[in-house]
Amino acid sequence: MLTLTNHTLEKIENLLKSAGYKVRYEKGNFKTGACLLQNSRMIVVNKFSNLEVKIQSLAELVRTTEIDQKLLDEKQLAFYQQIKQTELQL
């Protein structure tokens, strides 16, 4: 299970950035904590969500999105595989 800390959030953001995605925090009328804009590599996160929702939302996007593992270093690859195998408690 992922720890719910700012460090974990930063690790997920760095993993996504290394994979070519841009993570932005914006206000808006979100039904979820984050969304991936179609046909782009932009992820928009609700900036008013709490830390737990931000981590859960980004981790869910990582699990459902195909990421080129060649773009990740060893630590990021291990973290990516941990996220892929982790089932979050909602």
MDAnalysis code that builds the backbone (N, CA, C; Angstrom):
import MDAnalysis as mda
import numpy as np

u = mda.Universe.empty(270, n_residues=90, atom_resindex=np.repeat(np.arange(90), 3), trajectory=True)
u.add_TopologyAttr("name", ["N", "CA", "C"] * 90)
u.add_TopologyAttr("resid", np.arange(1, 91))
u.add_TopologyAttr("resname", ["MET", "LEU", "THR", "LEU", "THR", "ASN", "HIS", "THR", "LEU", "GLU", "LYS", "ILE", "GLU", "ASN", "LEU", "LEU", "LYS", "SER", "ALA", "GLY", "TYR", "LYS", "VAL", "ARG", "TYR", "GLU", "LYS", "GLY", "ASN", "PHE", "LYS", "THR", "GLY", "ALA", "CYS", "LEU", "LEU", "GLN", "ASN", "SER", "ARG", "MET", "ILE", "VAL", "VAL", "ASN", "LYS", "PHE", "SER", "ASN", "LEU", "GLU", "VAL", "LYS", "ILE", "GLN", "SER", "LEU", "ALA", "GLU", "LEU", "VAL", "ARG", "THR", "THR", "GLU", "ILE", "ASP", "GLN", "LYS", "LEU", "LEU", "ASP", "GLU", "LYS", "GLN", "LEU", "ALA", "PHE", "TYR", "GLN", "GLN", "ILE", "LYS", "GLN", "THR", "GLU", "LEU", "GLN", "LEU"])
u.atoms.positions = np.array([
    [0.835, -1.183, 0.000],
    [0.000, 0.000, 0.000],
    [0.879, 1.246, 0.000],
    [0.451, 2.260, -0.689],
    [1.199, 3.502, -0.766],
    [0.975, 4.330, 0.489],
    [2.056, 4.949, 0.977],
    [1.904, 5.844, 2.115],
    [1.329, 7.160, 1.621],
    [0.536, 7.784, 2.440],
    [-0.147, 9.022, 2.053],
    [0.643, 10.219, 2.558],
    [1.765, 10.495, 1.886],
    [2.629, 11.603, 2.263],
    [2.926, 12.463, 1.041],
    [3.413, 13.667, 1.289],
    [3.809, 14.552, 0.195],
    [4.933, 13.929, -0.630],
    [5.802, 13.158, 0.022],
    [6.906, 12.504, -0.679],
    [6.373, 11.517, -1.721],
    [5.355, 10.748, -1.353],
    [4.747, 9.799, -2.296],
    [4.126, 10.544, -3.472],
    [3.452, 11.650, -3.193],
    [2.853, 12.462, -4.252],
    [3.936, 12.970, -5.201],
    [5.053, 13.439, -4.655],
    [6.159, 13.924, -5.488],
    [6.754, 12.794, -6.327],
    [6.861, 11.583, -5.753],
    [7.396, 10.450, -6.511],
    [6.488, 10.101, -7.690],
    [5.173, 10.138, -7.481],
    [4.238, 9.855, -8.570],
    [4.336, 10.936, -9.641],
    [4.401, 12.204, -9.214],
    [4.532, 13.307, -10.170],
    [5.809, 13.169, -10.987],
    [6.927, 12.839, -10.342],
    [8.204, 12.677, -11.047],
    [8.159, 11.502, -12.015],
    [7.503, 10.419, -11.618],
    [7.357, 9.262, -12.505],
    [6.583, 9.661, -13.753],
    [5.494, 10.388, -13.573],
    [4.692, 10.818, -14.718],
    [5.456, 11.799, -15.602],
    [6.205, 12.699, -15.000],
    [6.995, 13.660, -15.775],
    [8.070, 12.943, -16.586],
    [8.709, 11.945, -15.993],
    [9.723, 11.174, -16.716],
    [9.112, 10.423, -17.891],
    [7.839, 10.041, -17.751],
    [7.147, 9.313, -18.815],
    [6.575, 10.260, -19.871],
    [6.798, 11.569, -19.697],
    [6.364, 12.522, -20.708],
    [5.021, 13.175, -20.440],
    [4.478, 12.999, -19.259],
    [3.202, 13.612, -18.912],
    [3.437, 14.908, -18.149],
    [2.538, 15.848, -18.327],
    [2.588, 17.112, -17.594],
    [1.468, 17.075, -16.565],
    [1.800, 17.346, -15.302],
    [0.816, 17.337, -14.225],
    [0.542, 18.780, -13.815],
    [-0.737, 19.161, -13.852],
    [-1.122, 20.520, -13.460],
    [-2.184, 20.450, -12.378],
    [-2.129, 21.395, -11.466],
    [-3.127, 21.506, -10.407],
    [-3.993, 22.715, -10.709],
    [-5.281, 22.472, -10.916],
    [-6.215, 23.518, -11.310],
    [-7.487, 23.397, -10.485],
    [-8.226, 24.492, -10.420],
    [-9.546, 24.437, -9.808],
    [-10.558, 24.123, -10.893],
    [-11.674, 23.572, -10.485],
    [-12.694, 23.239, -11.455],
    [-13.767, 22.369, -10.844],
    [-14.711, 21.982, -11.643],
    [-15.815, 21.149, -11.190],
    [-15.470, 19.696, -11.514],
    [-14.651, 19.090, -10.674],
    [-14.183, 17.720, -10.893],
    [-15.099, 16.735, -10.191],
    [-15.391, 15.637, -10.856],
    [-16.094, 14.553, -10.190],
    [-15.098, 13.591, -9.565],
    [-13.878, 13.610, -10.053],
    [-12.797, 12.795, -9.502],
    [-11.658, 13.718, -9.120],
    [-10.610, 13.154, -8.559],
    [-9.476, 13.958, -8.128],
    [-8.572, 14.391, -9.255],
    [-8.577, 13.655, -10.385],
    [-7.694, 13.981, -11.505],
    [-8.262, 13.396, -12.778],
    [-7.798, 13.940, -13.907],
    [-8.219, 13.395, -15.193],
    [-7.095, 13.546, -16.206],
    [-7.077, 12.648, -17.166],
    [-6.120, 12.678, -18.262],
    [-6.847, 13.237, -19.470],
    [-6.349, 14.344, -19.997],
    [-7.000, 14.948, -21.152],
    [-6.757, 14.076, -22.377],
    [-7.801, 13.829, -23.147],
    [-7.708, 12.956, -24.310],
    [-6.696, 13.474, -25.316],
    [-5.996, 12.540, -25.930],
    [-5.034, 12.820, -26.998],
    [-3.949, 13.813, -26.604],
    [-3.673, 13.899, -25.325],
    [-2.563, 14.746, -24.879],
    [-1.904, 14.058, -23.694],
    [-0.809, 14.576, -23.306],
    [-0.100, 14.012, -22.157],
    [-0.222, 14.968, -20.978],
    [-1.425, 15.488, -20.781],
    [-1.702, 16.444, -19.719],
    [-2.630, 15.804, -18.691],
    [-2.229, 15.852, -17.438],
    [-3.058, 15.363, -16.345],
    [-3.427, 16.569, -15.496],
    [-4.714, 16.745, -15.279],
    [-5.197, 17.862, -14.470],
    [-5.718, 17.300, -13.147],
    [-5.198, 17.859, -12.056],
    [-5.556, 17.408, -10.715],
    [-6.325, 18.536, -10.029],
    [-7.374, 18.173, -9.319],
    [-8.143, 19.154, -8.563],
    [-7.283, 19.666, -7.415],
    [-6.935, 20.947, -7.442],
    [-6.027, 21.491, -6.446],
    [-6.673, 21.602, -5.072],
    [-7.991, 21.487, -4.991],
    [-8.676, 21.565, -3.709],
    [-8.877, 20.193, -3.062],
    [-8.487, 19.126, -3.739],
    [-8.586, 17.785, -3.157],
    [-7.554, 17.636, -2.052],
    [-7.868, 16.755, -1.110],
    [-6.887, 16.511, -0.052],
    [-5.782, 15.585, -0.574],
    [-4.739, 15.428, 0.205],
    [-3.560, 14.663, -0.201],
    [-3.910, 13.223, -0.573],
    [-4.769, 12.592, 0.206],
    [-5.150, 11.200, -0.054],
    [-5.804, 11.051, -1.425],
    [-6.719, 11.944, -1.756],
    [-7.431, 11.872, -3.042],
    [-6.462, 12.129, -4.193],
    [-5.542, 13.072, -4.020],
    [-4.562, 13.352, -5.073],
    [-3.711, 12.124, -5.353],
    [-3.212, 11.474, -4.297],
    [-2.373, 10.291, -4.469],
    [-3.169, 9.158, -5.098],
    [-4.367, 8.915, -4.606],
    [-5.193, 7.830, -5.141],
    [-5.532, 8.071, -6.608],
    [-5.867, 9.301, -6.952],
    [-6.240, 9.617, -8.327],
    [-5.066, 9.451, -9.286],
    [-3.899, 9.979, -8.906],
    [-2.725, 9.860, -9.772],
    [-2.261, 8.407, -9.874],
    [-2.316, 7.677, -8.772],
    [-1.916, 6.264, -8.803],
    [-2.851, 5.465, -9.707],
    [-4.138, 5.777, -9.663],
    [-5.094, 5.088, -10.537],
    [-4.797, 5.382, -11.999],
    [-4.451, 6.627, -12.313],
    [-4.084, 6.969, -13.691],
    [-2.806, 6.243, -14.114],
    [-1.844, 6.111, -13.201],
    [-0.614, 5.386, -13.515],
    [-0.940, 3.923, -13.803],
    [-1.827, 3.342, -12.999],
    [-2.169, 1.925, -13.189],
    [-2.918, 1.679, -14.487],
    [-3.705, 2.639, -14.948],
    [-4.524, 2.416, -16.130],
    [-3.892, 2.941, -17.413],
    [-2.784, 3.650, -17.298],
    [-2.121, 4.234, -18.461],
    [-0.881, 3.422, -18.796],
    [-0.684, 3.154, -20.073],
    [0.525, 2.462, -20.507],
    [1.688, 3.457, -20.534],
    [2.712, 3.160, -19.773],
    [3.889, 4.015, -19.684],
    [5.074, 3.253, -20.258],
    [5.834, 3.912, -21.106],
    [7.034, 3.314, -21.681],
    [8.082, 3.177, -20.583],
    [8.339, 1.952, -20.174],
    [9.233, 1.704, -19.055],
    [10.685, 2.042, -19.369],
    [11.017, 2.192, -20.642],
    [12.385, 2.551, -21.029],
    [12.725, 3.979, -20.609],
    [11.708, 4.808, -20.389],
    [11.926, 6.196, -20.007],
    [12.213, 6.365, -18.514],
    [12.015, 5.296, -17.734],
    [12.150, 5.383, -16.282],
    [13.503, 4.854, -15.823],
    [14.042, 5.458, -14.758],
    [15.273, 4.921, -14.171],
    [14.894, 3.745, -13.258],
    [15.891, 3.133, -12.621],
    [15.641, 1.910, -11.838],
    [14.672, 2.136, -10.686],
    [14.863, 3.221, -9.937],
    [13.995, 3.499, -8.795],
    [12.569, 3.785, -9.257],
    [12.436, 4.556, -10.327],
    [11.109, 4.861, -10.842],
    [10.431, 3.607, -11.387],
    [11.189, 2.739, -12.014],
    [10.631, 1.495, -12.538],
    [10.121, 0.613, -11.398],
    [10.886, 0.522, -10.313],
    [10.452, -0.260, -9.151],
    [9.191, 0.345, -8.536],
    [9.148, 1.670, -8.446],
    [7.971, 2.351, -7.900],
    [6.765, 2.156, -8.822],
    [6.985, 2.232, -10.130],
    [5.926, 1.997, -11.113],
    [5.343, 0.595, -10.951],
    [6.212, -0.396, -10.804],
    [5.735, -1.764, -10.640],
    [4.994, -1.934, -9.317],
    [5.438, -1.210, -8.280],
    [4.732, -1.252, -6.995],
    [3.320, -0.679, -7.146],
    [3.199, 0.430, -7.855],
    [1.878, 1.041, -8.068],
    [0.993, 0.107, -8.878],
    [1.551, -0.509, -9.908],
    [0.773, -1.420, -10.758],
    [0.221, -2.595, -9.944],
    [0.962, -3.024, -8.939],
    [0.552, -4.185, -8.155],
    [-0.288, -3.824, -6.937],
    [-0.322, -2.553, -6.590],
    [-1.029, -2.125, -5.379],
    [-2.498, -1.872, -5.699],
    [-3.355, -2.446, -4.905],
    [-4.781, -2.179, -5.015],
    [-5.115, -1.178, -3.914],
    [-5.514, 0.018, -4.311],
    [-5.795, 1.074, -3.333],
    [-7.134, 0.848, -2.651],
    [-7.172, 1.179, -1.384],
    [-8.412, 1.098, -0.624],
    [-9.177, 2.409, -0.798],
    [-10.322, 2.362, -1.408],
    [-11.103, 3.587, -1.619],
    [-12.175, 3.736, -0.567],
])
